[in-house]
Amino acid sequence: MFKKLRERQIRLQAGQRHTRLMGVAEDLVREAGMKQALTQTTSPQEVTLAEVACLAFARYQLRIDEAEAADYLAAALVARGYSTDHWPAASA
């Protein structure tokens, strides 16, 4: 019984973490898109992995590495219709 409860808790925490990190990446991409529309200075593809990691820590005290930041940033870019072709392919 306790094992099932613990597994459920872990799944819920993983879902919350995912939702929070996607929100961080989506907010950065959305903000860069609005800045681009207003000033033509930056584009959403110029959001950096460090910005994703820093905002995740600032908002939720979540420490993420570059690989995880890259995954969430790529997902946010694709979800908003931007390309990730400018990124080097990740090595497996």
C-alpha positions as CSV (number, residue, x, y, z in Angstrom):
1,M,0.0,0.0,0.0
2,F,2.7,2.5,1.0
3,K,4.7,1.6,-2.1
4,K,1.7,2.5,-4.4
5,L,1.2,5.7,-2.5
6,R,4.9,6.6,-2.9
7,E,4.8,5.8,-6.6
8,R,1.7,8.0,-7.1
9,Q,3.4,10.8,-5.2
10,I,6.5,10.5,-7.4
11,R,4.4,10.6,-10.5
12,L,2.6,13.7,-9.3
13,Q,5.8,15.5,-8.4
14,A,7.3,14.6,-11.8
15,G,4.2,16.0,-13.5
16,Q,4.4,19.2,-11.5
17,R,8.1,19.6,-12.3
18,H,7.4,19.1,-16.0
19,T,4.5,21.7,-16.0
20,R,6.6,24.2,-14.2
21,L,9.7,23.8,-16.5
22,M,7.5,24.0,-19.6
23,G,5.9,27.2,-18.2
24,V,9.4,28.7,-17.7
25,A,10.5,27.9,-21.2
26,E,7.2,29.0,-22.8
27,D,7.3,32.3,-20.9
28,L,10.8,33.0,-22.1
29,V,9.9,32.2,-25.7
30,R,6.6,34.2,-25.6
31,E,8.5,37.2,-24.1
32,A,11.2,37.1,-26.7
33,G,8.5,36.9,-29.4
34,M,6.7,40.0,-28.0
35,K,10.0,41.9,-27.9
36,Q,10.8,40.8,-31.5
37,A,7.4,42.1,-32.6
38,L,7.9,45.5,-30.9
39,T,11.6,46.2,-31.4
40,Q,12.9,43.7,-34.0
41,T,16.0,43.2,-31.8
42,T,15.7,39.6,-30.5
43,S,14.0,36.5,-31.6
44,P,12.7,33.6,-29.6
45,Q,15.4,31.4,-31.1
46,E,17.9,33.5,-29.2
47,V,16.7,32.5,-25.8
48,T,19.6,30.8,-24.0
49,L,19.8,27.6,-22.0
50,A,21.2,29.6,-19.1
51,E,18.1,31.9,-19.1
52,V,15.9,28.8,-18.8
53,A,18.0,27.4,-16.0
54,C,18.1,30.7,-14.1
55,L,14.4,31.4,-14.4
56,A,13.6,27.8,-13.3
57,F,15.7,28.4,-10.2
58,A,14.4,31.9,-9.5
59,R,10.7,30.8,-9.7
60,Y,10.7,27.3,-8.3
61,Q,14.1,26.7,-6.9
62,L,14.6,23.9,-9.4
63,R,18.2,23.2,-10.5
64,I,18.4,21.8,-14.0
65,D,21.4,21.0,-16.3
66,E,21.9,22.2,-19.8
67,A,20.5,19.0,-21.4
68,E,17.2,19.4,-19.5
69,A,17.1,23.1,-20.3
70,A,17.7,22.4,-24.0
71,D,14.9,19.8,-24.0
72,Y,12.3,22.2,-22.5
73,L,13.5,25.2,-24.6
74,A,13.2,23.1,-27.8
75,A,9.8,21.9,-26.8
76,A,8.6,25.4,-26.1
77,L,10.0,26.7,-29.5
78,V,8.4,23.9,-31.4
79,A,5.1,24.4,-29.6
80,R,5.0,28.0,-30.7
81,G,5.9,27.3,-34.3
82,Y,9.6,28.2,-34.3
83,S,12.4,26.0,-35.7
84,T,15.2,24.4,-33.8
85,D,17.3,23.8,-36.9
86,H,19.8,26.4,-35.7
87,W,20.8,24.1,-32.8
88,P,23.4,21.5,-33.2
89,A,22.1,17.9,-33.0
90,A,22.4,16.4,-29.5
91,S,24.8,13.6,-29.2
92,A,23.3,10.4,-28.0
